[in-house]
Amino acid sequence: RDRQPDEEEEPKKGMTGGDIVKRSFHKDGQAKYVTMWMALTDATPENSCLYVLPKKFDPGYSAGDNNSDDDDDKSDPLSRALPTKESYQNIRALPRPSGQSVLFT
C-alpha cells in the first residue's frame, strides 16, 4: 500500500486508518500517489524479487489500518492480512527482468 498523505496535513488526533486512506484517494476513487519500482538487475524469487498481497486479500487497503493499542493482533496490518497459515498462499511474487518496472497505488 502506498499511503502518502500531504506533508502539510498532519494526521489529527482521533483520525482512524480509514480517514488516512480517504486522504490518499481523489473523490472519484483514483489514487493520488503512485510508487514505481524498477528492477536494475533480473529480479527472481531466487534472488529476492518483490512479493505483494493483492488488494482483495488486504483488509486494510481500502478500510485503513486499525491503529488502536487495545489489541496488538488487530492493530498489526500483517496479522490482519495474514491471519492463518493458509492465507500466506495469497502472497504473489513479482519477478521482473532488468529494466522492467512495477507501479503501486
N, C-alpha and C positions, 0 to 999 in steps of 0.2 A: 504494500500500500504506500502510496506517495502522499503524505499529508504535509502540506506546506502552507499553513495559514500566513496571511500577510504579516510581515515583520512588525509593522507599526500597530497591529492589532494583537495585543497580548491576550491569551485566554483569561476571561474574567472568572472570579471565584464563583463556584456553583455551576459552571458550564459542564455539560455532560459530553461524553465522547461523540454522541450524535450531533451536538451543536458544532463541534470542531469539524466533523465530517461535512456538515452542510456548508461551512465556510470554504471547503475545498472544491466545491462544485458550483457552476453557474445555476441560475434559477431553472434553466431548461434541462438540467441534468448533465451537461457536458463538463468534463474535468477542467479546472483552471490551470492545472500544472501537469507537465509530462516530464518523466525522467528517462533518459536514454542511456543504455549500457551497450558498449561496443567491444567485441572480442578483439584484442590486439594479437592474440595467437589462437590457434584452434582450441576451443573450449569444449571438452567432452566430459561425460560422467567420471571417467578415469582420472582426469586432471582438474576436477573441481569446476564444472560449469555451474551456471545459476540453477537454483531449484526454487519453484514457486508453488503456492497453494492457490488454485483457481478461485475466483471471486465467489462462485456458488458454494464453496466449502468454507468460506471465511465469514463467520457471523459478524465480525466487526467491520467488514469492508464498507457496507452501506449504513449500518446502525451505529458505528463508532465503538470504541473500546470502553468498557466499564472501568473507570479509574478509581473505583471505590476501594478503600483499605479494609472493608469489612470481611472479605473472603478472598484470600490470595489466589485460589484456583480460578475464581470467576473474574478477577481483575487482570489476570495474566492472559494476554491475547493468544499466545501459543497454546496454552492449556485449553482455552475456549475453542480454538480452531481444530485442535488435535486431541480430543478427549479420550480416545481409545486407541489401542494398537491398530485396529482396522482402519481408522481414519488416516493413518500415515500412507495408506495406499492412494490417497488423493494428491499427494505431492507429485509434481511433474518436473522432470529435468528439462532444461532448455539448452541443449548443445548447439553451438554455433561455430561455423568456420571463421577463420581470421577475417576481419573486416565487416562481418555481419553484425547487426545490432538488434536490440530488443527495446521496445518502448513500454513504459509503465504509466498508468494513471492512478 
